Amino acid sequence: MFFIIPIPRIRVRPRPAPPRPPPAHFALAPTTQDGETALFSDARIGFSHALPGWPQATAVTAGPGEPPADAMIQFWDFPMWLRYRVEKMSGPAPSAMHVAVDWATRYAVNRTRTQVQAAPARPDRVATWYVDAAAVASYPLAQPDSYGATHEDLTVLVRHGTLLTVTRRHAGAAEDWVRHAAFRAAVEATMLWNPQRFKYEARIWPPSTYLESILVPALLPARQAAVPGLASAMRLPDAEGQRLGDLLRAMIEGDAPPWQAVTPEERERWRQAFFGAVKTPHALGLLQQGLADVQTAHDLRGFAVMTGMALAQAAQGVSA
């Protein structure tokens, strides 16, 4: 099997129970009609975080070895838990980045048995988050937490002498990797620490010609119906199938936020990559045709999901 796309789980959502009130100073406000996207905000510091996947405020769990947190968010039908903690700097430091990296490293070493060193966040992320500095780290937890999470992604933000620690806990290799990739690309671009404009009507998923506007990688009906026909053209030699699968995975795991436009230059890079990977003329033509419909990063992920499903079906001998 060259490529496996987890089958999206789309279940009928039961009528939700009355949500627990978030702690004082915090809010979780839906910004889409069905509540798929909501804006978490901390009025104490003017911070907000747009979150997809039907986020829900929940009580902060406490226990031995559990770091303190001010607020916690969980998600419907998706094993992911976010925690937020605000603290003040205790004294002077060489730079804001020194504080961010040092704090993140010291936090991480107490959470894992593996060697870990936090790294400065990308400059474009620092600018997007509107902070003075930021550091990131990812690591397996020393032991699963009370929810079964086995891995943690850490971000430490520093602004005007205040630190904000944000952690994402999840099930690591056991999770739906496609949905996790979409979630990561979205939430890493939607943190905003700006007291003047931290409250806004957040929209994460743009209109797409491939995917529904939800976290679950659900193809539009017309695209889903086209998968068996596409599979008949994806009967590739082993080497081609493996190379194409690697390209599709790279598309899905890209870190561009869903709304980011795919530039002509980026589309050309993918086109050239397909020419290098696939030599079967009919399959190559269909790939180029599908790529032409891609306008955003959300489209690009949908194109990869659709093609990956067809490739998997072809490998199993399933066709129209």
N, C-alpha and C positions, 0 to 999 in steps of 0.2 A: 504494500500500500504506500503510495507516494505522499498522500496528503489526506488528512482527516479533519473535517469540519464538524464540531459537535452540533447535534441537532438542536436548534433553539427550542427552549421550553416556553410556550406561550399558554399559560393557564388562565382560566377565568378568575379574576381577582374577587375574592369575597368582599362583602361590605366591610370596610375597615372599622375596627373598634375606635372609640373616641381616642384621639392621640393624647399621650401623656404631655402635660405642659412642660415645655423646656425650662431649664433653670433660669433664674432671674438674669436679665440682660441678654439672653439669647433668644433667637427666633428661627423658625424653620418655616418659610412661607412658600407655598406652591406658586410656581410662575407659569405653569401650563395647566390647561383646563382639567386634565385627568390626573394631575399631580405627579406625572412621571419625572418632572424636573422641579426642584425646589431650591430656594436660596437660604442657606444657613448664614446667620449673621451674629456678630458679637458687638453689641453697641458700646461696650466698655472701651474698645480700642478702634472701632470703625473698620472691622474686618468682615468680609463675606466670602462665601464659597458656594458656587453653583454646583449642584449635585444631581445626576440623573439616576434612574433606576428605582423610583418611588422611595426616596429616603424617609426615614422615620426617626424622630427623636426618642431616645431611650435613656434609662437611668444609667449612670456611670457605675460600672462594676468595681468593687474593691476586693482586695485579698492579698495574701502574702506574695511579695514580689511584683505586685501590680503597681506601675507608676501612677501617681495622682493625675487626674484629668478634670477639667472644668465642665466639659460637655462631650456627649457621645452620640453618634449617628449610626444606625443600621439600615439595611436595605431589604425590600421585599423580594424574596425568592432569589437572593444573591448573597453568597457568603463573604461579606465585606463589612468591616467595622472601622469607623473613623473616630479618632479622639483628638481633642484640642485642649491645650494647656498654656496659659499666659503667665509669665514670670518677669520680674524686673531684674536688670543687670545689677550685680552686687558691688561693682566697682569699675574703675577705669580699665581699658584694654587697648592693645596696640591698634586694633581696627575692628570694625563691625564684622568683617569676614572672619577674622581670627576668633571672635566670640562664637559665630555660627558654627564653624568647623569644630572648634574645641567642645562646645556644648553637645553637638550632634555625636561626636566620637565618644564622649564620656557616657552619653545616654545609651548608645548602641552597645558598648562593651558590656553593659550590665544586662543586656537582653538576649545575648546569644553566646554560644560556645565557640563560634568560629571567629577568626581574626577579621576585624572590620575597621575600616578607616573612612570616615566621612569625607566627602569631597565638596568643593564649592559648586553651587548650582550654576547652570548655564547663564551667561549674562543676559540673554533675552528673557529668560524666566524671571530673573531678579527685577528687570525693568517692568515686565508684565504684572508681577505681584506688587509692585510699588513699594519695595523695601530697600533698606540700605545694604543688606547682604542676606545670603541664604546658603544652607548646606543640606546635602542629601545623603542617604545611606539606605541600603536594603540588605536584609540578612534573615536567615532562618532563626526562629525563636528557640531558646534553650529547651523549652518544652511547650506543647500546645496549651493555649489558654483555655478558659472555661467555655468558650464558644467553639473550640476546635480549630482555631486559627493556628497556622504553623509558620507563617512568614510575616514580616513587618517591613513596610516602606516608611522611612522617616524623612520629614522635612522640618528644618528649623529656620524660622524667619526672624530677622532682627530689624527693628525700626525704632529709631529715636530712643534707644536704651531699653527697649522692651523686647522680650523673646516670646515667640509663639511656636510651640511644638505641635506638629500635626503628624499623626501616625495613621497608616492604613494597614489593617491586619486582614489576612486572607489565608486561603487554604493552599497556597503555593501550587505545586504541580498537580494537585487533585482538582483544581478548579477548571471552569470553562475558560480556556485560554483566549478564545476569540472575544468573548464578552469582557474579560479582564483587560485586554488590550484596548478596547474601545473606551472602557471606563477610565483607565489610566490616562489615555490621550486627552480625554475631556477634563478630568478633575485637576490634572497638573497645569492646565491653562486657565482655570477659572477662579483661582484664589486672588483676592484683591484686598489689600490693606491700605485703604484710602478713606479717612473719615469724611471727606467731602462728597464722595460718590460711591460708597460701598453698598447702598441699597439701590437696586435696579431690577427691571423685569428680565430675568435671565432666560435666554434661549440657547440651547446647546445643539440641537439637531436641526440642520438646515433641510429644506425640501430636497429630495433625492430621487433620482431615476432608478435606483437600485434597492434601497433599504427603507423600511418604516422608520419613523422618527421616534425611536425608542432604543434603550440600551441593548436589548436582545437583538442579535444579528438576524432579523427576520426580513427575508426578501419580499419585495412587492409581488403580488400575485402573478403578474405577467412574467416577471423574471423567474419566479419559482417554476412556472409552467414550462419555461424554456430550458430548464436544466437537463432533462433527459435528451433533448435534441442536441444540446451542446456536448453532452457526454459521448455521443456517437462520433464526434469529431476529435475527442480527446484520447483516443486509443493510440498512445504514443509509445515509442520504444522506452525501455526502462530508464536510460540515461536522460532522455528528454523529459520524461515525466518527473524525475527527481529534480532536475534543474528548474522546471516550471513550478513545482511545489515549493521549492526554496524561495523563488521570487514572490509567490503569492503570500507565503508566510511573512516575508519582509514587508509587503504592502499592509497586511493586517496589523502587524506589530509596530508600524510607524507611529511616531509621537506627535504628528501634526494634529491640532484640534479639529473636530469634525467640520466646523464651519470654514476652515481655511481653504482658500481657492487653490486648485492645482494649476500651476503656471504652465504655459506652453513649453518652457524649458524642462520642467519636471516630467511632463507627459512625454516629451521626446526621450528623456533618459530611460523611462520605463519601456518605451517602444524599442529603443536600441537593445535594452536588456532582453526583451522577448526575442529579437532577432538572433542574439547570441545563444539563447537557451533552446529555442524550438526550431527545428528544421523541417517539420512536416508542414507543407504549404497551406493546406486547408485550415488546420488548427491555428497557424500563425495569422492567417487572414481574419479569422473570427476574433482572435485576441486583439488585433489592431482595431477592428470594428467596435468591440466593446469598450476599449480604452478611449475611443473618441467621444463616448457619452459621459465620461467622467468630468465633473466640474469641481467637486470639493473633495476633501479628505474622507468625508462620510461616503461619497460615491466610490472613491477608490477602494475603501474597505469592502463595500458591497460588491463591487466588481470582483475582488479577490475571493470573497465568500462564495459567490455564484460559480466562478470558475473552479474553485477548489472542490465544491460539491460535485461538479461535472467530472472533474478529474478523478475523484474518489469512485464515482459510479462507473466510470470507464474502466478503472483498475479492477472493479469487481465483476466486470462483464455485463453491466446493466446499461441498456440503451433504449432509445425510443422504439 
